[in-house]
Amino acid sequence: MTDVTLTPADDARAKRNVTILVLAQAILGAQMPMIFTMAGLAGQSLASNPCWATLPISLMVGGSMVFANPVSWVMQTYGRRVGFWLGTLGGSFGAAISAYGLMQYDFTIFLIGSFFMGLYQSAQGFYRFAAADTASAAFRPKAISYVMAGGLASAIIGPQLFNLTNDAMVVPFLGAYLTIIVINLLGSLLFLGLDIPKPEKPHEDAPKGRTRMELLRDPVIAVAIICGMVSYALMNLVMTSTPLAVVGCGFETDMAGNIVTAHVLAMFVPSFFTGHLIARYGTRMVIAAGLVILGLAGIVALQGVELENFFIALILLGVGWNFGFIGATSMLAGAHAPEERGRVQGMNDMIVFGCVTVASLASGGLMNCSGGSAVEGWSAVNIAMVPFLALAGASLIWLMMRPQDELT
């Protein structure tokens, strides 16, 4: 239900925009694996209670939820470029506050900085939607998939920058946070080349689109949001606790970074063909495959805490997220009218990141406070995936069983 006037002949501009968004995902997105590797460890060193170790990540994701609707409104009113610049401003500002918190050894200040870094994460979430704005229906799944594939480079750049800057200063992690400020300032220049028309102000007689409640009652939109929410939340639940589990099981911090690198690579490498799989088999089958692979990740993680278990489980976790989240995004992108774009995308990301916030907060509690050892905590994290996978799987089966004429 996106703009049907766009045809494959119009995709030249879309491909240029995709190139810019891929670069943004690669360069600006490099800060995300850096944060997910170090924020929990930094939080553990600053917090008075180890149960709050992952609170910095929770607040960052919570910031993404809080800022999702405002960022969507800014993009709908002033254009994608302004919204993306707002995101890099938030990333720089948040990293500066977090750096100050580290220097002062103040957990509260560090948390405030983490919250504002959520503004960048929220804006980054709209890269995938921006890729679809100027794309034809045929190119749209591939455009989304290619932009997500830009994370492949960020998976390499981010951890390497972390390893280079983590111990560059006396205060642990300070050099890495200062590096994030530079990434945001330089990466913001990319958006000068973005060519996505600013949405026209609606005329009085223009279609108003459905309300948020009406959108949520649409079966396709509801299931897309549920599957996207579960895929992202479970990925975050397990990934957030991974550095704590790896270090807690006796391995070095650098090894935790390597495992996160493998995970983030697995998140984005499949993006080179996920769009083709969606075009061939449909969004529902790709989402279903993603949910199954997420389940397999949990099974492997529960088999032991050797390095190979961590690597294989986190690789499966990344692939499962890719299929589940990109499939859900593609399903959502085709289920609403142009005038509903800002409303449904902001609502989707608010719900998704709200659940991711809960997952990241629960991750620290499950990991550090649900047993007497890192092994017991890691098992609790992976067992917690089961009910949510059941929810997403049941909703997808329900959608597949509904008559096709009810879904148009």
NUMARFI-650385 format. One line per 3 residues: their letters; for each residue x, y, z of C-alpha. Coordinates in pm, whole numbers. Example, Ala and Ser with C-alpha at 12.3 -4.5 7.8 and 13.67 -1.06 7.14 Angstrom:
% NUMARFI-650385
as> 1230/-450/780  1367/-106/714
END
This chain:
% NUMARFI-650385
mtd> 0/0/0  295/230/-54  318/465/-351
vtl> 199/261/-650  303/530/-899  668/429/-866
tpa> 790/187/-1133  1123/9/-1191  1212/290/-1433
dda> 1211/530/-1137  1461/327/-934  1775/514/-1043
rak> 1720/773/-770  1631/499/-522  1961/322/-595
rnv> 2157/643/-531  1978/688/-201  2041/328/-110
til> 2414/379/-172  2420/673/71  2217/485/329
vla> 2445/181/300  2745/406/372  2560/561/666
qai> 2478/217/801  2844/119/765  3010/430/910
lga> 2758/570/1156  2634/223/1241  2985/127/1360
qmp> 2906/291/1693  2638/32/1772  2861/-278/1805
mif> 3104/-60/2002  2829/36/2247  2687/-314/2281
tma> 3036/-451/2350  3137/-200/2616  2824/-45/2771
gla> 2738/-350/2982  3098/-390/3095  3124/-19/3174
gqs> 2794/-34/3357  2915/-331/3559  3221/-134/3668
las> 3018/175/3765  2697/28/3912  2676/-47/4283
npc> 2467/-357/4204  2572/-595/3923  2204/-657/3841
wat> 2203/-309/3683  2502/-377/3457  2295/-364/3137
lpi> 2092/-58/3244  2298/172/3013  2193/-37/2712
slm> 1836/-47/2842  1824/332/2867  1973/373/2521
vgg> 1709/146/2374  1449/319/2591  1562/647/2440
smv> 1505/493/2097  1149/415/2200  1085/764/2343
fan> 1232/939/2039  1072/713/1775  752/914/1729
pvs> 920/1259/1749  1185/1153/1496  916/1013/1268
wvm> 722/1342/1297  1035/1544/1213  1096/1331/904
qty> 733/1353/796  738/1733/843  1091/1836/743
grr> 1224/1537/552  1447/1236/614  1771/1436/602
vgf> 1678/1660/896  1569/1358/1098  1898/1178/1032
wlg> 2097/1488/1131  1898/1504/1452  2005/1146/1517
tlg> 2376/1216/1474  2342/1518/1701  2189/1295/1968
gsf> 2465/1037/1922  2738/1297/1967  2570/1463/2264
gaa> 2499/1133/2438  2852/1003/2385  2995/1327/2529
isa> 2780/1295/2841  2872/927/2879  3240/1014/2844
ygl> 3204/1274/3120  3028/1015/3337  3322/779/3292
mqy> 3571/1050/3386  3370/1132/3700  3304/764/3775
dft> 2938/859/3801  2685/594/3696  2393/838/3684
ifl> 2566/1073/3439  2671/773/3231  2308/659/3216
igs> 2189/1003/3103  2437/991/2817  2319/643/2723
ffm> 1960/767/2704  2046/1045/2458  2245/802/2246
gly> 1911/635/2189  1823/931/1966  2082/810/1717
qsa> 1961/451/1739  1605/568/1677  1706/765/1366
qgf> 1915/474/1236  1607/256/1254  1451/472/982
yrf> 1731/403/730  1543/93/618  1219/286/567
aaa> 1399/567/386  1538/310/142  1181/220/48
dta> 1058/579/3  1171/623/-357  1176/254/-458
saa> 927/70/-676  735/-224/-530  971/-465/-709
frp> 1289/-300/-579  1160/-223/-228  1255/-550/-49
kai> 1599/-542/-209  1648/-174/-115  1567/-250/249
syv> 1791/-556/242  2087/-371/86  2070/-94/345
mag> 2066/-350/623  2368/-513/454  2563/-195/525
gla> 2581/-327/879  2834/-581/751  3096/-309/732
sai> 2989/-167/1068  3039/-513/1218  3402/-497/1112
igp> 3471/-127/1167  3304/-96/1509  3484/-373/1702
qlf> 3817/-279/1544  3771/83/1653  3678/-45/1997
nlt> 3994/-257/2022  4207/38/1907  4054/301/2136
nda> 3928/109/2439  4257/129/2629  4387/444/2460
mvv> 4331/649/2777  4375/593/3147  3999/582/3203
pfl> 3863/254/3058  3628/294/2759  3676/674/2746
gay> 3868/666/2418  3594/459/2256  3322/706/2357
lti> 3524/999/2224  3563/808/1898  3184/776/1875
ivi> 3156/1156/1885  3389/1181/1584  3196/910/1396
nll> 2870/1103/1433  3017/1437/1330  3187/1301/1018
gsl> 2912/1058/923  2647/1330/925  2803/1474/608
lfl> 2680/1174/410  2320/1294/426  2403/1599/215
gld> 2372/1368/-86  2038/1214/11  1763/1280/-246
ipk> 1432/1194/-83  1160/1454/-139  1018/1618/169
pek> 660/1500/217  408/1747/81  176/1914/326
phe> -160/1743/292  -445/1937/133  -776/1958/314
dap> -929/1704/79  -625/1473/82  -665/1121/228
kgr> -602/1127/602  -527/758/637  -624/529/920
trm> -585/609/1288  -329/425/1497  -596/196/1641
ell> -727/119/1293  -375/42/1178  -320/-192/1471
rdp> -640/-377/1382  -501/-453/1035  -392/-822/1060
via> -84/-777/840  38/-469/1028  -28/-630/1367
vai> 164/-948/1283  449/-752/1121  489/-549/1439
icg> 474/-859/1663  733/-1049/1457  963/-748/1426
mvs> 929/-683/1799  1008/-1042/1899  1299/-1077/1653
yal> 1466/-757/1770  1390/-799/2142  1524/-1155/2161
mnl> 1834/-1065/1963  1896/-780/2207  1818/-994/2512
vmt> 2089/-1245/2424  2344/-1010/2268  2336/-767/2561
stp> 2431/-1039/2808  2688/-1206/2582  2993/-996/2685
lav> 2899/-1049/3052  2861/-1424/2996  3186/-1458/2798
vgc> 3393/-1266/3055  3206/-1435/3342  3300/-1776/3201
gfe> 3668/-1688/3215  3744/-1555/2867  3913/-1224/2782
tdm> 3730/-901/2698  3881/-905/2347  3725/-1247/2291
agn> 3386/-1102/2386  3447/-838/2119  3530/-1106/1863
ivt> 3210/-1296/1940  3006/-976/1905  3184/-915/1573
ahv> 3083/-1260/1448  2728/-1194/1564  2697/-857/1393
lam> 2845/-1002/1074  2580/-1272/1087  2316/-1002/1135
fvp> 2405/-830/811  2579/-1072/571  2247/-1242/484
sff> 2109/-903/378  2277/-950/41  2023/-1218/-41
tgh> 1736/-1171/210  1557/-939/-32  1582/-1200/-308
lia> 1446/-1467/-71  1153/-1241/16  1083/-1176/-353
ryg> 1085/-1550/-423  923/-1702/-114  735/-1411/43
trm> 773/-1227/371  588/-1485/580  815/-1777/492
via> 1128/-1569/552  997/-1452/891  912/-1812/982
agl> 1266/-1921/895  1403/-1640/1112  1199/-1749/1414
vil> 1317/-2110/1375  1681/-2000/1356  1642/-1784/1668
gla> 1514/-2094/1846  1817/-2293/1727  2045/-2021/1867
giv> 1896/-2072/2212  1933/-2450/2187  2304/-2423/2095
alq> 2368/-2174/2377  2214/-2414/2630  2449/-2697/2525
gve> 2754/-2543/2697  2973/-2237/2754  3272/-2325/2540
len> 3386/-2067/2286  3237/-2263/1997  2897/-2257/2169
ffi> 2912/-1880/2206  3025/-1829/1846  2770/-2064/1688
ali> 2481/-1943/1905  2553/-1577/1834  2594/-1639/1461
llg> 2256/-1815/1451  2110/-1532/1657  2228/-1281/1397
vgw> 2090/-1474/1100  1758/-1531/1276  1728/-1160/1352
nfg> 1806/-1074/991  1534/-1294/844  1279/-1208/1111
fig> 1334/-833/1123  1387/-763/753  1092/-985/670
ats> 873/-798/919  995/-462/788  913/-559/430
mla> 571/-685/535  500/-357/715  630/-140/429
gah> 377/-293/192  79/-274/428  10/100/456
ape> -69/397/235  178/687/178  -22/922/401
erg> 4/665/683  381/628/654  494/850/941
rvq> 218/729/1171  274/357/1122  655/371/1115
gmn> 677/578/1432  425/355/1607  610/41/1494
dmi> 949/159/1618  803/285/1947  654/-60/2014
vfg> 960/-250/1891  1211/-46/2091  983/-45/2395
cvt> 1002/-424/2401  1375/-416/2326  1418/-186/2627
vas> 1247/-438/2852  1456/-718/2700  1787/-540/2754
las> 1696/-454/3113  1584/-812/3179  1908/-935/3024
ggl> 2122/-796/3304  1886/-921/3574  1868/-1270/3427
mnc> 2242/-1284/3368  2365/-1156/3704  2077/-1220/3945
sgg> 1904/-1544/3845  2163/-1790/3967  2487/-1831/4149
sav> 2711/-1840/3843  2756/-1698/3494  2656/-2038/3350
egw> 2320/-2035/3531  2256/-1674/3430  2338/-1747/3066
sav> 2099/-2043/3070  1821/-1826/3214  1869/-1570/2936
nia> 1829/-1830/2663  1535/-2010/2823  1354/-1675/2841
mvp> 1332/-1677/2460  1078/-1960/2450  745/-1785/2526
fla> 817/-1496/2292  909/-1722/2003  582/-1905/2067
lag> 390/-1574/2053  547/-1468/1722  511/-1812/1569
asl> 145/-1837/1667  67/-1491/1527  234/-1578/1197
iwl> 45/-1907/1167  -279/-1720/1245  -207/-1474/962
mmr> -125/-1752/716  -455/-1926/796  -670/-1619/734
pqd> -853/-1591/399  -650/-1384/153  -941/-1154/70
elt> -947/-1034/433  -589/-908/407  -622/-665/115
END
